[in-house]
Amino acid sequence: MYTPSHFALVQPDELHRVMRTYALGTLVTHSADGLDANHLPFEFDAAQGPLGTLTGHVARANPVWQQCAAGADVLVIFRGVEGYISPSWYPSKHEAHRQVPTWNYEVVHAHGRLTVRDDEKFVRGVVGRLTRRHEAGEPQPWKMGDAAPGYIDAMLQAIVGLEITITRLEGKAKLSQNKELRDRQGAVDALRERTYEGLAQAMGKTIAP
């Protein structure tokens, strides 16, 4: 990933924040059939392995778990906040007319090695953790025990677990850090007017002392 130094996201806590907050990752694999991409929710454990571990699952009918050899190199892409930035939001544009549109975004690339985990205990644990995490904000969180045991057993048989040992993390936060302070603030204000609060907050963090 091309990352100029002023856009580099290197702090581990910020990399982990993007991966946890935007948990739907794009798993990119390469096999004899060529490149493939699957969009999957991942659970990230920073304490497992030198750089952390990702776990998830795919449908048993998805060929990706059979196409990739044990220990295959893979890439998981986590996209954070993103959005269009109009040059009209920059005060300097109205003075010199030397600005162009751009797109701001946060992204993390997690490189790693894939292990297929086709065992019920592992898959049940992955599903349980994902469920607890994403149901936590509900008034009455759904849990696996709410469904009939036989039904859950059948659903678990229909999926296969994936475990990715992370070997390298790359992060990029392209948030107008290369612009004048007043232009960055102008873009933040315009985003807030348009209720794009997530991107406005991310850009605002780069302005605050």
Secondary structure, 3 states (H helix, E strand, C coil): CCCCHHHECCCHHHHHHHHHHCCEEEEEEEECCEEEEEEEECEEECCCCCCCEEEEEEECCCCHHHHCCCCEEEEEEEEEEEEEECHHHCCCHHHHCCCCCEEEEEEEEEEEEEEEECCHHHHHHHHHHHHHHHHCCCCCCCCHHHCCHHHHHHHHHCEEEEEEEEEEEEEEEECCCCCCHHHHHHHHHHHHHCCCHHHHHHHHHHHCC
